[in-house]
């Protein structure tokens, strides 16, 4: 486990022109996503860049040496009143285990609550590669609600998690812990 490192720049929520390429590079380097999934991650950043908040995609980006140390993309689920989706969360391989993923998730949850969110949904794969991801979500208070067999591919189920978000947020716990 790597020692906690300082983020040299503050968290960013605005997607800048160079960010789609950085998101693409980070998701590709993570080793978790297929090329078509990496392309979608980039497309969401491009959509946010083009349409701003009207895109429905919200980002929190953690700058790192030569790119992004991590990022998350989340947003309201269409045709719901208070349900939000965590579309993406990725942390650079060399930065895992230091609390950055937890900090990003905490901030995404906090922002969703501020915008009227009451529940956050996460979808992930059942493949062994994603076992640490499933443990991560469960450790952060997410509970599995559904399994859709063979959703992504034969033998690759979709696991859907949900967390009821606290109405009153007590602060940026994950961020503060990461910065400590």
N, C-alpha and C positions, 0 to 999 in steps of 0.2 A: 504494500500500500504506500502510495506516494504521500509526502508531506503536503499539507495545505499550502497552496501558493496564492499570492495576492493577484487579484485582477488589476491590471495596470490602468485600465480605463473603466468608467462606470458602465453598468448594464445599459444596453441600448434597446429601445423598443421600435425605433424607426428603422425601416429597411432602407439601406443606401444602395446606390447603383452597383457596387461591387459585391453586395451580399449574396445574390443568387448563386454566383460562382463559388463563394465561400461555403454556403450551405451545401452545395453539391459536393465539394471537396470533403467536407466533414462527414456527411452521411456515407460517402463512398469509403472513406478511410476507417469508418467505424467497424466495418466487416459484418454488419448485420443486415444490410439491405441489398436487394438485387438491383441491377442497372435500371430497370423500369421504375422501381421505387425511388431510387436516387433522382431520376428525372422528375418525378412528381414532387419531391421535396423542393427541387429548384423551381418548378412551375409555381408552387404556392408562394415562394418568395417573390417571384416575378409578378404574380397577381397582386400581392400586397404593394409592391413598388408602383405598379401601374394604377391601382385603384384606391390605395390608401385604406383607411378603416372600412370603407364601403365593400371591400373584398370579403370581409368577414373573417379574415385571417389576422391573428395577433401574434407578434413575435417578441421574444426576449432573447437577446443575443449577448453572449459573454465573450468579449474579445480576448484573443490569446496571441501568443507569439506567432506571427506570420499568417494569422487568419482568425478562426473562431475556436475558443476552448470548448464551447458548447452553445446550444440554442434550443429553444422550444417554439413550437407553433401550435396555437390553440384557437378556438373560436366557438361561437354559439352554434348549436345544431339547428338547422332550418326547421321551421314549423313546430318548434317547442318554445315554451315561455321562459325556461330557466335552466335548460340543460346545455352543457358545454362539452366539447370534444377536445381531447389532447391529441392533436394530429401527429405531432413529431416531437421527440426529445432525443437529442444526441449529445454525447460528450466525447471529446477527442480521446483516443486510446490512452495516451500518456497522462491524462488528467482524471481518469476514473478512480473512484475510491476515496476522493478527498472532499466529497460533499457537494460538488458542483451540480450534479443531477438533482439532488434533493433541493438545493437552493433554487434552481430553475423551476422545478415543479411547484415549490412553495409560492414563488412569485407569480406563476401562471394562475394558480388557484386564487391567490389574493386579488389579482387583477380581474379574474372572472367574477368573484364575489362583488367587487366594486361596480361591475357592470350588470349586476342582477343575477349572476349565476348561482344556482343552488346545488347542482350536481355536476361532477366531471366524469366523463366516460373515457376509457382507454381501451383500445383494441390491440391485441398482440398475437403473435404466433405461438402455437403449442410445440414447435420444434425444440429439441434440446438446446440449441444455440440461444434460445430466448428464455431459458430457465432463470438466469440472473435478472432479466427484465421483469419476469413475473414475480420473483422474490422482492425486487425493488418496489413494485407497485403495492404488493401486499404489505410490505413494511412501512409504507407511507399511508396506510389506512384504506386502500382500495380493496374491494372484495369482488371475487369472480361472480358474475351473474349469469353468464351464458357461455356455452361452447357450441360453435357451429362447425360440425365435422366436415373435413375435407374442403374447407372454405377457400384457402389460398392455393392448395394443390392436394392431390391425394396424400393422405397422411399428415397434412398440415392444417390443423384446425385453427379457427379464430377464437380467441378467448377474450371475452368482454368483461371489463372491470368497471366498477362505479364507486364513487365516494361522494357522500353528502358533505358539502362544503360548510364550514362554520359560518354562521351569520355575522358574528363579530370577529374580525381578524385581530389577533393580538400583536401583530407586527410582522416583520420580515425575519422570522426565526431562522429559516434555512440560510438566508443571505448573511445574517449576522454570524451564524455558526461557521459559515464558509470563510468569511472575512477574518475571523478570530485568529 
